[in-house]
Amino acid sequence: MTDHETPADERTELLAGELFDRARALAQHIQDSPGLMRPEAVRTITGNLTQVAFRLAQIAEELDAFLNRELDAGRLGHHRGDDPVPTVLKAHDALARATEQSMDLGVSFRRASRTLDVIHGTEDAASAQQKAVDGQSPADQRAEARTTEIESASKDFPHPIGDVLSSTPTPPTPAEHRPSLKPPPPRREM
């Protein structure tokens, strides 16, 4: 093995370790307070997990192909001096199962993500969750909501309200021209 191969292998091992750390951090982040706040986030997360599962299948295939190339080239040995072929064949079978299971996992995540296309949180639920995180009582939440609505309306009216009401109203924007409130598509690459 040459010196230039070692850093590449170490980098690959480091990336595999980071993948584990990221998965653990994601699980912990979902469990910890405040956790998830919007149902739309579940769709985005399942979309990203779909891609991860398919990448895991690809990685398993690549690992198997690497072992086959090394075995064919005669560059594999066994630490007890045994023939490496039976051990590599066992690894081949396990990697083939991992590939199939990862593909099944990806299909399941994709199915969940697509099913959630029609699900969204209500403004009341999102507001209540945020207020609960902030530790406010329901009465405080209602008072703040009224204040926010008044402040929000006042931003739209820089002129006296009598001047605005006397002007000709503009027709509402058709629904097909309104911006979509869907979450962004899942990230394809990490």
Backbone as CSV, one residue per row, in Angstrom:
resi,resn,N_x,N_y,N_z,CA_x,CA_y,CA_z,C_x,C_y,C_z
1,MET,0.856,-1.183,0.000,0.000,0.000,0.000,0.887,1.227,0.000
2,THR,0.548,2.195,-0.807,1.344,3.411,-0.881,0.827,4.433,0.113
3,ASP,1.664,5.439,0.368,1.308,6.465,1.347,0.079,7.265,0.945
4,HIS,-0.141,7.473,-0.361,-1.283,8.292,-0.766,-2.617,7.576,-0.544
5,GLU,-2.625,6.235,-0.383,-3.865,5.507,-0.132,-4.322,5.641,1.316
6,THR,-3.387,5.777,2.236,-3.734,5.839,3.655,-4.616,7.039,3.985
7,PRO,-4.255,8.265,3.572,-5.147,9.380,3.897,-6.542,9.222,3.302
8,ALA,-6.638,8.635,2.106,-7.954,8.436,1.494,-8.774,7.460,2.328
9,ASP,-8.154,6.373,2.780,-8.868,5.416,3.620,-9.251,6.039,4.959
10,GLU,-8.344,6.793,5.536,-8.652,7.442,6.820,-9.797,8.436,6.641
11,ARG,-9.806,9.158,5.545,-10.881,10.122,5.267,-12.210,9.383,5.097
12,THR,-12.187,8.253,4.402,-13.395,7.460,4.206,-13.907,6.933,5.543
13,GLU,-13.003,6.448,6.383,-13.392,5.967,7.711,-13.963,7.116,8.551
14,LEU,-13.365,8.281,8.431,-13.850,9.451,9.164,-15.260,9.827,8.710
15,LEU,-15.506,9.789,7.402,-16.849,10.096,6.884,-17.886,9.103,7.410
16,ALA,-17.521,7.820,7.479,-18.445,6.816,8.020,-18.739,7.109,9.490
17,GLY,-17.719,7.520,10.240,-17.929,7.892,11.635,-18.801,9.124,11.774
18,GLU,-18.617,10.099,10.883,-19.434,11.307,10.911,-20.886,10.993,10.579
19,LEU,-21.106,10.034,9.682,-22.463,9.630,9.337,-23.174,9.099,10.579
20,PHE,-22.477,8.263,11.336,-23.049,7.740,12.577,-23.344,8.881,13.549
21,ASP,-22.378,9.791,13.705,-22.566,10.918,14.627,-23.749,11.786,14.211
22,ARG,-23.898,12.024,12.914,-25.010,12.841,12.420,-26.353,12.156,12.657
23,ALA,-26.404,10.837,12.426,-27.646,10.098,12.660,-28.006,10.132,14.144
24,ARG,-27.025,9.964,15.005,-27.269,10.022,16.445,-27.734,11.424,16.848
25,ALA,-27.096,12.461,16.305,-27.471,13.837,16.623,-28.890,14.140,16.141
26,LEU,-29.261,13.646,14.958,-30.612,13.852,14.442,-31.628,13.200,15.360
27,ALA,-31.384,11.959,15.747,-32.313,11.269,16.650,-32.443,12.022,17.965
28,GLN,-31.327,12.483,18.495,-31.352,13.211,19.765,-32.089,14.542,19.620
29,HIS,-31.854,15.229,18.505,-32.498,16.524,18.269,-34.022,16.378,18.174
30,ILE,-34.478,15.293,17.559,-35.912,15.057,17.437,-36.517,14.753,18.808
31,GLN,-35.780,14.023,19.643,-36.285,13.633,20.968,-36.255,14.781,21.962
32,ASP,-35.227,15.619,21.901,-35.052,16.683,22.882,-36.090,17.783,22.688
33,SER,-36.300,18.550,23.734,-37.202,19.689,23.670,-36.532,20.813,22.893
34,PRO,-37.157,21.486,21.985,-38.549,21.368,21.624,-38.832,20.265,20.620
35,GLY,-37.838,19.612,20.081,-38.094,18.546,19.110,-38.684,19.107,17.832
36,LEU,-39.520,18.314,17.205,-40.176,18.765,15.974,-41.318,19.707,16.315
37,MET,-41.493,20.711,15.477,-42.550,21.694,15.696,-43.579,21.696,14.559
38,ARG,-43.170,21.273,13.372,-44.066,21.321,12.216,-44.162,19.943,11.568
39,PRO,-45.367,19.472,11.245,-45.511,18.197,10.543,-44.803,18.205,9.181
40,GLU,-44.708,19.373,8.570,-44.032,19.471,7.274,-42.567,19.070,7.394
41,ALA,-41.976,19.273,8.553,-40.576,18.895,8.754,-40.402,17.388,8.668
42,VAL,-41.411,16.633,9.078,-41.336,15.172,9.001,-41.207,14.738,7.551
43,ARG,-41.949,15.386,6.667,-41.851,15.043,5.239,-40.453,15.330,4.703
44,THR,-39.908,16.463,5.053,-38.564,16.809,4.597,-37.541,15.824,5.149
45,ILE,-37.672,15.490,6.411,-36.725,14.555,7.032,-36.845,13.177,6.397
46,THR,-38.074,12.693,6.191,-38.222,11.378,5.568,-37.712,11.400,4.127
47,GLY,-37.864,12.527,3.451,-37.297,12.647,2.101,-35.781,12.530,2.117
48,ASN,-35.152,13.195,3.074,-33.695,13.097,3.191,-33.265,11.694,3.608
49,LEU,-34.026,11.070,4.508,-33.693,9.703,4.923,-33.867,8.721,3.767
50,THR,-34.787,9.009,2.859,-34.924,8.198,1.649,-33.611,8.195,0.883
51,GLN,-33.069,9.383,0.689,-31.812,9.498,-0.047,-30.668,8.803,0.689
52,VAL,-30.639,8.938,2.007,-29.587,8.280,2.804,-29.682,6.771,2.653
53,ALA,-30.888,6.221,2.727,-31.055,4.771,2.608,-30.567,4.270,1.251
54,PHE,-30.900,5.003,0.184,-30.439,4.587,-1.137,-28.911,4.724,-1.257
55,ARG,-28.348,5.738,-0.609,-26.883,5.884,-0.601,-26.234,4.742,0.179
56,LEU,-26.876,4.294,1.266,-26.336,3.164,2.023,-26.300,1.906,1.155
57,ALA,-27.341,1.716,0.339,-27.352,0.579,-0.586,-26.196,0.695,-1.575
58,GLN,-25.978,1.890,-2.081,-24.879,2.119,-3.016,-23.528,1.857,-2.334
59,ILE,-23.390,2.302,-1.099,-22.136,2.090,-0.361,-21.882,0.605,-0.160
60,ALA,-22.931,-0.145,0.211,-22.771,-1.591,0.398,-22.323,-2.253,-0.899
61,GLU,-22.890,-1.839,-2.014,-22.474,-2.393,-3.310,-21.024,-2.047,-3.626
62,GLU,-20.635,-0.813,-3.331,-19.255,-0.393,-3.591,-18.258,-1.145,-2.712
63,LEU,-18.619,-1.371,-1.448,-17.740,-2.133,-0.562,-17.567,-3.557,-1.073
64,ASP,-18.661,-4.154,-1.526,-18.596,-5.509,-2.069,-17.739,-5.550,-3.332
65,ALA,-17.914,-4.575,-4.211,-17.119,-4.524,-5.446,-15.631,-4.366,-5.113
66,PHE,-15.311,-3.551,-4.120,-13.921,-3.372,-3.713,-13.338,-4.702,-3.225
67,LEU,-14.063,-5.387,-2.367,-13.566,-6.673,-1.856,-13.369,-7.668,-2.998
68,ASN,-14.290,-7.704,-3.953,-14.142,-8.605,-5.104,-12.904,-8.273,-5.924
69,ARG,-12.667,-6.974,-6.166,-11.470,-6.571,-6.931,-10.195,-6.969,-6.192
70,GLU,-10.181,-6.733,-4.898,-8.988,-7.074,-4.110,-8.771,-8.577,-4.067
71,LEU,-9.849,-9.342,-3.947,-9.738,-10.800,-3.934,-9.245,-11.307,-5.283
72,ASP,-9.816,-10.803,-6.377,-9.402,-11.213,-7.719,-7.948,-10.868,-7.991
73,ALA,-7.474,-9.755,-7.427,-6.090,-9.330,-7.645,-5.118,-10.040,-6.691
74,GLY,-5.641,-10.851,-5.778,-4.776,-11.566,-4.845,-4.208,-10.686,-3.740
75,ARG,-4.876,-9.609,-3.413,-4.367,-8.684,-2.395,-5.041,-8.845,-1.035
76,LEU,-5.787,-9.940,-0.841,-6.416,-10.184,0.451,-5.798,-11.396,1.119
77,GLY,-5.609,-11.279,2.411,-5.103,-12.393,3.210,-6.003,-12.588,4.410
78,HIS,-5.779,-13.664,5.112,-6.554,-13.984,6.317,-5.579,-13.979,7.482
79,HIS,-5.951,-13.406,8.602,-4.995,-13.252,9.709,-4.550,-14.584,10.306
80,ARG,-5.308,-15.673,10.061,-4.879,-17.001,10.526,-4.202,-17.794,9.408
81,GLY,-4.020,-17.185,8.270,-3.382,-17.874,7.153,-4.349,-18.713,6.336
82,ASP,-5.637,-18.677,6.651,-6.644,-19.430,5.902,-6.917,-18.753,4.561
83,ASP,-7.623,-19.486,3.718,-8.044,-18.929,2.433,-9.072,-17.819,2.699
84,PRO,-8.881,-16.613,2.128,-9.826,-15.521,2.390,-11.154,-15.660,1.647
85,VAL,-11.241,-16.541,0.655,-12.444,-16.635,-0.174,-13.706,-16.914,0.645
86,PRO,-13.741,-17.923,1.537,-14.985,-18.160,2.283,-15.417,-16.955,3.129
87,THR,-14.463,-16.258,3.719,-14.795,-15.091,4.529,-15.339,-13.961,3.656
88,VAL,-14.718,-13.741,2.505,-15.188,-12.689,1.593,-16.566,-13.050,1.043
89,LEU,-16.821,-14.343,0.805,-18.153,-14.754,0.337,-19.213,-14.500,1.409
90,LYS,-18.882,-14.733,2.664,-19.822,-14.423,3.757,-20.088,-12.913,3.804
91,ALA,-19.029,-12.130,3.650,-19.193,-10.673,3.634,-20.030,-10.262,2.427
92,HIS,-19.803,-10.919,1.284,-20.587,-10.637,0.083,-22.078,-10.856,0.347
93,ASP,-22.410,-12.001,0.964,-23.815,-12.295,1.260,-24.411,-11.253,2.218
94,ALA,-23.646,-10.897,3.240,-24.137,-9.905,4.212,-24.313,-8.540,3.553
95,LEU,-23.380,-8.144,2.696,-23.498,-6.860,2.004,-24.659,-6.867,1.014
96,ALA,-24.920,-8.012,0.381,-26.070,-8.120,-0.520,-27.367,-7.949,0.272
97,ARG,-27.446,-8.566,1.464,-28.637,-8.382,2.317,-28.753,-6.924,2.753
98,ALA,-27.622,-6.306,3.108,-27.643,-4.897,3.514,-28.130,-4.017,2.368
99,THR,-27.710,-4.330,1.152,-28.160,-3.575,-0.016,-29.672,-3.698,-0.183
100,GLU,-30.180,-4.920,-0.110,-31.624,-5.133,-0.248,-32.401,-4.430,0.861
101,GLN,-31.923,-4.562,2.091,-32.613,-3.939,3.217,-32.563,-2.414,3.124
102,SER,-31.443,-1.877,2.667,-31.347,-0.425,2.499,-32.291,0.065,1.417
103,MET,-32.398,-0.700,0.341,-33.342,-0.337,-0.717,-34.772,-0.385,-0.184
104,ASP,-35.104,-1.433,0.579,-36.438,-1.510,1.183,-36.680,-0.334,2.120
105,LEU,-35.674,0.020,2.901,-35.772,1.152,3.811,-36.015,2.447,3.026
106,GLY,-35.274,2.618,1.938,-35.460,3.807,1.107,-36.860,3.879,0.515
107,VAL,-37.360,2.752,0.057,-38.719,2.714,-0.501,-39.738,3.057,0.582
108,SER,-39.536,2.534,1.789,-40.464,2.827,2.878,-40.428,4.303,3.256
109,PHE,-39.235,4.875,3.362,-39.139,6.307,3.655,-39.769,7.139,2.536
110,ARG,-39.545,6.739,1.284,-40.137,7.471,0.158,-41.656,7.414,0.234
111,ARG,-42.183,6.239,0.551,-43.629,6.077,0.669,-44.175,6.989,1.776
112,ALA,-43.485,7.017,2.905,-43.920,7.887,4.015,-43.874,9.350,3.597
113,SER,-42.802,9.741,2.933,-42.655,11.131,2.510,-43.756,11.533,1.539
114,ARG,-44.029,10.678,0.572,-45.068,10.995,-0.415,-46.459,11.009,0.214
115,THR,-46.687,10.124,1.171,-47.968,10.094,1.859,-48.191,11.395,2.618
116,LEU,-47.125,11.954,3.161,-47.228,13.177,3.965,-47.359,14.442,3.117
117,ASP,-47.353,14.327,1.801,-47.512,15.493,0.925,-48.761,16.304,1.269
118,VAL,-49.806,15.642,1.713,-51.077,16.318,1.949,-51.254,16.779,3.400
119,ILE,-50.288,16.509,4.238,-50.392,16.847,5.659,-49.658,18.146,5.945
120,HIS,-50.294,18.990,6.752,-49.644,20.224,7.193,-50.155,20.562,8.578
121,GLY,-49.385,21.355,9.273,-49.793,21.809,10.587,-50.726,22.996,10.462
122,THR,-51.558,23.168,11.445,-52.414,24.344,11.464,-51.668,25.470,12.150
123,GLU,-52.074,26.693,11.866,-51.423,27.836,12.499,-51.613,27.789,14.006
124,ASP,-52.793,27.343,14.445,-53.062,27.255,15.877,-52.107,26.276,16.551
125,ALA,-51.886,25.111,15.925,-51.002,24.106,16.518,-49.573,24.625,16.582
126,ALA,-49.114,25.248,15.503,-47.746,25.766,15.485,-47.574,26.868,16.516
127,SER,-48.566,27.741,16.620,-48.498,28.831,17.583,-48.521,28.293,19.005
128,ALA,-49.398,27.315,19.259,-49.493,26.735,20.601,-48.198,26.029,20.984
129,GLN,-47.596,25.323,20.030,-46.341,24.642,20.323,-45.245,25.637,20.642
130,GLN,-45.168,26.692,19.867,-44.126,27.687,20.109,-44.337,28.352,21.462
131,LYS,-45.568,28.676,21.782,-45.853,29.308,23.066,-45.541,28.359,24.213
132,ALA,-45.868,27.087,24.028,-45.566,26.110,25.079,-44.068,26.022,25.302
133,VAL,-43.321,26.109,24.222,-41.862,26.100,24.337,-41.394,27.332,25.098
134,ASP,-42.040,28.448,24.827,-41.661,29.692,25.494,-42.149,29.743,26.942
135,GLY,-43.014,28.796,27.349,-43.473,28.724,28.722,-44.588,29.690,29.076
136,GLN,-45.389,30.110,28.108,-46.470,31.048,28.381,-47.757,30.290,28.693
137,SER,-48.593,30.899,29.515,-49.901,30.317,29.816,-50.829,30.554,28.625
138,PRO,-51.931,29.796,28.532,-52.880,30.009,27.429,-53.432,31.430,27.387
139,ALA,-53.686,32.041,28.547,-54.205,33.415,28.569,-53.168,34.383,28.008
140,ASP,-51.913,34.185,28.390,-50.839,35.031,27.848,-50.706,34.836,26.341
141,GLN,-50.884,33.585,25.897,-50.793,33.295,24.473,-51.881,34.031,23.702
142,ARG,-53.119,34.009,24.217,-54.226,34.694,23.523,-53.999,36.197,23.481
143,ALA,-53.532,36.768,24.591,-53.282,38.221,24.636,-52.185,38.591,23.649
144,GLU,-51.151,37.785,23.595,-50.056,38.086,22.654,-50.520,37.925,21.215
145,ALA,-51.381,36.946,20.958,-51.900,36.747,19.599,-52.695,37.965,19.147
146,ARG,-53.533,38.503,20.030,-54.309,39.702,19.675,-53.383,40.881,19.397
147,THR,-52.370,41.052,20.241,-51.417,42.147,20.054,-50.675,41.986,18.733
148,THR,-50.274,40.768,18.426,-49.561,40.499,17.181,-50.449,40.790,15.984
149,GLU,-51.728,40.400,16.051,-52.648,40.665,14.946,-52.816,42.165,14.722
150,ILE,-52.938,42.938,15.812,-53.102,44.388,15.689,-51.846,45.005,15.100
151,GLU,-50.673,44.577,15.599,-49.414,45.122,15.077,-49.246,44.753,13.614
152,SER,-49.601,43.520,13.268,-49.484,43.066,11.888,-50.385,43.905,10.981
153,ALA,-51.609,44.175,11.410,-52.533,44.973,10.607,-52.049,46.406,10.477
154,SER,-51.444,46.941,11.532,-50.992,48.329,11.471,-49.839,48.499,10.487
155,LYS,-49.058,47.455,10.254,-47.969,47.551,9.277,-48.507,47.707,7.865
156,ASP,-49.680,47.123,7.613,-50.292,47.206,6.290,-50.975,48.547,6.056
157,PHE,-51.122,49.355,7.095,-51.853,50.603,6.975,-50.983,51.790,7.400
158,PRO,-50.070,52.216,6.528,-49.265,53.378,6.866,-50.057,54.687,6.745
159,HIS,-51.219,54.614,6.115,-52.095,55.778,5.956,-53.261,55.642,6.931
160,PRO,-53.934,56.730,7.237,-55.116,56.613,8.098,-56.107,55.638,7.485
161,ILE,-56.737,54.855,8.333,-57.615,53.800,7.857,-58.788,54.339,7.037
162,GLY,-59.272,55.549,7.355,-60.361,56.156,6.576,-59.942,56.394,5.137
163,ASP,-58.688,56.795,4.919,-58.201,57.015,3.549,-58.130,55.698,2.785
164,VAL,-57.706,54.659,3.474,-57.551,53.358,2.813,-58.906,52.766,2.479
165,LEU,-59.859,52.865,3.395,-61.181,52.282,3.161,-61.949,53.005,2.073
166,SER,-61.676,54.268,1.873,-62.406,55.002,0.845,-61.873,54.717,-0.558
167,SER,-60.687,54.143,-0.667,-60.143,53.851,-2.003,-60.779,52.585,-2.560
168,THR,-60.610,52.367,-3.866,-61.182,51.212,-4.537,-60.424,49.955,-4.127
169,PRO,-61.132,48.924,-3.681,-60.436,47.698,-3.284,-59.861,46.966,-4.492
170,THR,-58.770,46.273,-4.281,-58.165,45.477,-5.345,-58.698,44.058,-5.248
171,PRO,-58.909,43.406,-6.402,-59.448,42.040,-6.364,-58.409,41.095,-5.746
172,PRO,-58.874,40.040,-5.073,-57.932,39.083,-4.485,-57.169,38.333,-5.569
173,THR,-55.974,37.911,-5.230,-55.137,37.154,-6.149,-55.715,35.759,-6.322
174,PRO,-55.837,35.269,-7.561,-56.352,33.908,-7.761,-55.468,32.893,-7.043
175,ALA,-56.080,31.797,-6.609,-55.364,30.789,-5.828,-54.177,30.199,-6.583
176,GLU,-54.317,30.031,-7.895,-53.217,29.403,-8.644,-51.973,30.279,-8.735
177,HIS,-52.085,31.574,-8.440,-50.932,32.467,-8.507,-50.314,32.736,-7.139
178,ARG,-50.903,32.184,-6.104,-50.364,32.381,-4.766,-49.156,31.483,-4.573
179,PRO,-48.183,31.929,-3.784,-47.014,31.080,-3.552,-47.405,29.835,-2.768
180,SER,-46.740,28.743,-3.066,-46.992,27.481,-2.386,-46.390,27.516,-0.985
181,LEU,-47.071,26.903,-0.041,-46.578,26.849,1.316,-45.961,25.497,1.640
182,LYS,-45.552,24.753,0.626,-44.937,23.450,0.844,-43.499,23.625,1.321
183,PRO,-43.000,22.666,2.101,-41.604,22.743,2.535,-40.686,22.515,1.345
184,PRO,-39.437,22.908,1.462,-38.514,22.699,0.355,-38.316,21.210,0.090
185,PRO,-37.957,20.850,-1.144,-37.735,19.433,-1.434,-36.542,18.920,-0.636
186,PRO,-36.479,17.624,-0.372,-35.353,17.085,0.373,-34.043,17.308,-0.365
187,ARG,-33.003,17.455,0.393,-31.677,17.651,-0.171,-31.232,16.359,-0.833
188,ARG,-30.683,16.449,-2.023,-30.270,15.258,-2.761,-28.861,14.811,-2.401
189,GLU,-28.009,15.706,-2.065,-26.609,15.386,-1.734,-26.270,15.960,-0.379
190,MET,-25.362,15.330,0.306,-24.907,15.861,1.592,-23.606,16.585,1.435
